[in-house]
Amino acid sequence: MPDISDYDKLNYDYSQYWQERLYENLAEKNLLNKVFENHRGNWFLDVGGSYGRIASTYYNSYKYPVILDYSLNTLIKNKEIIKSRYPKITLIAANAYKMPFKESSFDGGLMVRVLHHIEKPEEYFKEAKRVFKKDARYVQEFANKVHIKAKIKALFRKDFEFFSEEPYEQPIGENLEGSKKEEGGIFLNYHPSNIKSLLEKNDFIIEKKLGCSFLRSQTIKKFLGSEVMIFLEKILQRTLSWTNIPPSIFFQTTLKKKALGKEVEQGSNLRDILACPSCKGDLTFEGEGYAECKKCNLEFSKKDDIWDFRIE
C-alpha cells in the first residue's frame, strides 16, 4: 500500500496556505470555470477538495457534489463554512486509493493540487476509472516537473537525468502547505508525458491540455498587482497551454470505458452510491450515522455529521 500524506498529524490549516496566493487561486478558478461552465450532470466528485476552495467552479453545474478528503479534521473544521456557501455539498473522509463508492457513480470530477501527494498515481487512476461513469468529464491537475524554471536550473546543474519521465520528489520542508512543522508528506512533481500515459492507459481520453499559473514568481508579484497578473494569465492560458512552460498543468479528459457492471441508478440519496472502500461490497445502514459492510463486516460511522470511510 502506498504511503498516505496524513495532514491531520501535522495540525495544519490549508486555507492559510492560500492567503498569500491570490493570483494562483484566481488563475485556477478562471481555468476551471471555463471547463465546467457548459457541463451538466448529477453526481460530482472533488478528490482532495479540502475546505472547498474551488467548489464554486463546479457547484452550479452538478446536482450532487461530493468533497472527499483524507483529512477528517479539515472537513470538520470547515464544515459550517462550506455548507453555508454550498448547502448541496456532501463531505466524506476517505482514502483516494480506496474510495467508498460503487462503480460508475459520478458524472464528473476533478483532482487539483493533490496528485503531488499521490505516490502511486497508477493505482489512483485505476480507482478513479472505477468510480466515474462512461463519458464523465474529469480534470486532472499536477505539479509540472519540467516547467521552464526547473528546466533552466537543471541545465545549469548539467543534470540531464532530470528530463526523464521519472517523478521528482521535492525536499521535505519546501512545501509545507499550511503546516509549521519541518516535516511533511509526499510531494512529487510529475512529467506531463507520464501523467498523459497513465490517464490514457485507464481510458481517460485527453481533450485539452491547459496550463496554469504561468506567472508564478515572487519577483513578478512584487511589481504587478493581482488584477494585471490575471489579465496576462488569461492571455497565456489561451495561447501557451500547449507548452510545458507553466508549473501547473491541467488535463481535461473524458472517460471512455466499458462498464464492468451495472451502472448505479442516479438518485439524490448518497446511500445509493456508497460502497465498502475495502471490498466494494454493499453497505447496510442503521440510523443516520452507522454503516456496516455485508461482505467483510467492516464498520463505518459519521463524525460531526461527516462519514469517515478512511482505511489504509
RAGICOR-V216246 format. One record per pair of residues at least 24 apart in sequence whose ideal C-beta (glycine too) atoms are under 8 Angstrom apart, sorted by the first residue. I is the first residue (numbers start at 1). J is the second residue. D is the distance in Angstrom with one decimal. If there is no record, write none. Layout:
I:J:D
I:J:D
//
This chain:
1:97:7.4
1:312:5.9
2:97:6.6
2:118:7.6
2:119:4.1
2:120:4.2
2:123:6.5
3:119:5.4
3:185:7.5
3:186:6.0
4:70:6.4
4:95:6.5
4:97:7.8
4:185:7.5
4:312:6.6
5:70:7.4
5:117:4.0
5:184:7.5
5:185:2.6
5:186:5.4
6:70:6.5
6:71:7.5
6:185:6.9
7:70:7.6
7:71:4.9
7:74:7.1
7:177:7.8
7:178:7.8
7:179:7.0
7:185:6.8
8:70:7.9
8:71:5.2
8:72:6.4
8:73:4.7
8:74:7.6
10:179:4.0
10:181:5.5
10:183:7.2
10:184:7.1
11:73:7.7
11:179:7.4
12:176:7.4
12:177:6.8
12:178:4.0
12:179:3.7
12:180:7.7
12:181:8.0
13:77:7.9
13:178:4.9
14:50:5.1
14:51:6.1
14:71:8.0
14:74:6.3
14:177:6.3
14:178:4.6
15:51:5.3
15:53:7.6
15:78:7.4
15:178:7.4
16:178:4.9
17:177:4.9
17:178:4.3
18:53:6.4
22:226:5.0
23:213:7.5
23:215:7.0
23:216:7.5
23:221:6.6
23:226:5.2
23:229:4.9
23:230:6.7
23:233:7.4
24:213:5.1
24:216:6.3
24:248:7.9
25:53:7.0
26:226:6.7
26:230:5.2
26:233:7.8
27:212:5.4
27:213:5.1
27:214:8.0
27:230:6.6
27:233:4.8
27:237:7.7
28:54:6.5
28:112:6.6
28:141:7.7
28:212:5.8
28:213:7.4
28:248:7.5
29:54:6.2
29:56:6.9
29:57:5.6
30:230:6.9
30:233:7.0
30:234:6.2
30:237:7.2
31:210:5.6
31:212:5.3
31:237:6.1
31:250:6.2
32:57:3.7
32:58:7.1
32:110:7.3
32:112:7.5
32:139:7.0
32:250:7.9
33:57:5.2
35:137:7.6
35:139:5.8
35:210:7.6
35:250:7.7
35:252:5.6
36:61:4.7
36:108:7.4
36:137:7.5
37:61:7.4
39:108:6.5
39:137:5.5
41:107:3.0
41:108:5.0
41:136:7.8
41:137:7.7
42:107:5.4
42:266:4.6
43:105:5.8
43:106:4.7
43:107:5.7
43:108:7.9
43:266:6.3
43:273:6.4
44:106:6.3
44:107:6.6
44:108:4.7
44:109:6.0
45:101:7.8
45:105:7.9
45:106:4.6
45:108:7.6
45:109:3.8
45:110:7.9
45:131:6.9
45:132:7.6
46:109:6.8
46:110:6.1
47:96:5.5
47:99:8.0
47:109:6.5
47:110:7.1
47:111:4.3
47:114:6.3
47:128:7.5
48:96:6.6
48:111:5.9
48:112:7.5
48:113:7.3
48:114:3.3
48:117:7.6
50:74:5.6
50:78:7.6
51:77:7.7
51:78:4.0
51:81:7.2
51:82:6.7
52:78:6.8
52:81:7.6
52:82:4.3
52:85:7.0
52:86:6.3
52:89:6.8
54:110:7.7
54:112:5.9
55:82:7.2
55:85:7.3
55:86:5.1
55:89:6.4
56:85:8.0
56:86:7.9
58:108:7.0
58:110:7.2
59:86:5.3
59:88:7.2
59:89:7.3
61:108:7.4
62:107:6.7
62:108:5.9
63:88:7.2
63:268:7.3
64:88:6.6
64:90:7.2
64:268:6.4
64:270:7.7
65:89:5.0
65:90:7.3
66:90:4.7
66:91:7.8
66:92:6.1
66:106:7.9
66:270:7.8
67:91:5.3
67:92:7.2
68:92:5.0
68:93:7.7
68:94:5.2
68:96:7.1
68:99:6.6
69:93:6.4
69:94:7.9
70:94:7.0
70:95:6.0
70:96:7.0
70:310:6.4
72:303:6.4
72:306:6.7
72:308:5.8
72:310:7.0
75:306:5.2
76:303:6.9
76:304:4.8
76:306:6.2
79:304:6.7
79:305:7.2
79:306:6.6
90:270:5.7
91:306:4.8
91:307:7.8
92:306:6.9
92:307:4.9
92:309:6.3
93:303:7.8
93:306:6.1
93:307:6.8
93:308:4.8
93:309:6.6
93:310:5.4
94:277:6.1
94:307:7.9
94:309:4.2
94:310:5.8
95:277:6.7
95:309:7.8
95:310:5.7
95:311:6.0
95:312:6.8
96:124:5.6
96:127:7.1
97:123:5.5
97:124:6.0
97:127:6.0
98:127:7.0
98:277:4.3
98:278:6.6
98:311:5.7
99:127:5.8
99:130:8.0
99:131:5.5
99:277:6.2
99:309:8.0
100:274:5.7
100:275:6.1
100:276:6.9
100:277:4.2
100:300:7.6
100:307:7.4
100:309:3.8
101:131:4.6
101:273:5.4
101:274:6.5
101:275:5.9
102:131:7.7
102:264:5.0
102:273:5.4
102:274:7.2
102:275:4.6
102:280:7.4
103:130:5.4
103:131:6.8
103:259:7.4
103:260:6.1
103:261:5.3
103:263:7.5
103:264:7.4
103:280:7.6
104:130:7.9
104:131:7.4
104:132:7.0
104:133:4.5
104:134:7.0
104:259:5.7
104:261:7.6
104:263:4.3
104:264:6.0
105:131:5.4
105:132:7.6
105:133:7.2
105:264:5.0
105:266:8.0
105:273:4.0
106:131:5.8
106:132:5.1
106:133:6.3
106:136:6.0
106:273:7.9
107:133:5.8
107:136:5.4
107:137:7.5
107:266:7.7
108:132:8.0
108:136:5.6
108:137:4.6
108:138:6.9
109:136:6.8
109:137:7.9
109:138:5.2
109:139:7.6
110:138:6.7
110:139:4.0
110:140:7.3
110:141:7.4
111:139:7.6
111:140:5.7
111:141:6.6
112:139:7.4
112:141:4.3
112:250:7.7
113:141:6.5
114:141:7.9
115:140:6.8
115:141:6.8
115:142:4.3
115:143:7.3
115:188:7.7
115:190:6.7
115:195:7.5
116:142:6.9
116:143:4.6
116:170:8.0
116:175:7.9
116:186:7.3
116:187:5.2
116:188:5.1
116:189:6.7
116:190:7.6
117:185:5.6
117:186:5.3
117:187:6.9
117:188:7.7
118:186:7.5
118:188:7.4
119:186:5.2
119:188:7.1
121:190:7.2
121:195:6.9
121:198:5.6
122:198:5.5
122:201:7.6
125:198:5.4
125:199:6.3
125:201:7.5
125:202:4.4
125:204:7.1
126:202:6.0
128:202:7.2
128:204:7.8
129:202:4.4
129:203:6.1
129:204:7.2
129:255:6.7
129:257:5.9
130:260:7.7
132:255:5.0
132:257:8.0
133:255:7.1
133:263:6.4
134:255:6.2
134:256:6.9
134:257:5.5
134:258:7.6
134:259:6.1
134:263:8.0
135:254:6.0
135:255:6.6
135:256:7.3
136:254:7.1
136:255:4.7
137:252:7.3
137:253:7.4
137:254:6.0
138:204:6.1
138:253:5.0
138:254:7.4
138:255:6.0
139:250:5.8
139:251:7.1
139:252:5.5
139:253:7.1
140:195:6.8
140:199:6.5
140:204:7.6
140:250:7.0
140:251:4.8
140:253:6.7
141:212:7.5
141:248:6.2
141:249:7.0
141:250:4.8
141:251:8.0
142:189:7.9
142:190:4.8
142:192:8.0
142:195:5.4
142:248:7.6
142:249:6.1
143:187:7.9
143:188:7.3
143:189:4.4
143:190:6.6
143:247:6.6
143:248:6.5
144:189:6.6
144:190:7.3
144:192:6.3
144:244:6.2
144:246:6.5
144:247:5.5
144:248:6.3
144:249:4.8
145:189:4.0
145:190:5.7
145:191:4.8
145:192:8.0
146:191:6.0
146:192:7.2
146:244:5.2
147:244:6.5
147:245:6.4
147:246:5.9
147:247:4.4
148:244:7.7
148:245:4.7
148:246:7.9
149:247:7.5
150:189:7.5
150:247:7.9
164:191:7.5
165:191:4.3
165:193:5.4
165:194:4.4
166:191:7.4
166:194:7.8
167:191:7.3
167:194:7.2
192:244:5.8
192:249:5.7
195:249:7.9
195:251:6.8
196:251:6.9
199:251:6.2
199:253:6.0
202:257:8.0
203:255:6.0
203:256:5.2
203:257:4.3
204:251:7.8
204:253:4.1
204:254:7.4
204:255:5.5
204:256:7.8
205:253:6.0
205:254:5.2
205:255:7.5
205:256:5.1
206:251:5.1
206:252:7.3
206:253:5.3
207:252:4.9
207:253:6.2
207:254:5.9
208:241:7.5
208:251:7.5
208:252:4.2
209:241:5.9
209:242:6.3
209:249:6.6
209:250:7.6
209:251:6.1
209:252:7.9
210:237:6.7
210:241:4.9
210:249:7.1
210:250:4.1
210:251:7.5
210:252:6.3
211:236:7.1
211:237:6.3
211:240:6.0
211:241:4.2
211:242:7.9
211:243:6.6
211:245:6.5
211:246:4.0
211:248:7.3
211:249:5.9
211:250:7.7
212:237:6.7
212:246:5.8
212:248:4.4
212:249:7.2
212:250:6.0
213:246:5.7
213:247:5.7
213:248:4.7
214:240:6.8
214:245:6.4
214:246:4.7
216:246:7.6
216:247:5.4
216:248:7.7
274:307:7.8
277:309:5.0
277:311:5.4
278:311:5.6
//
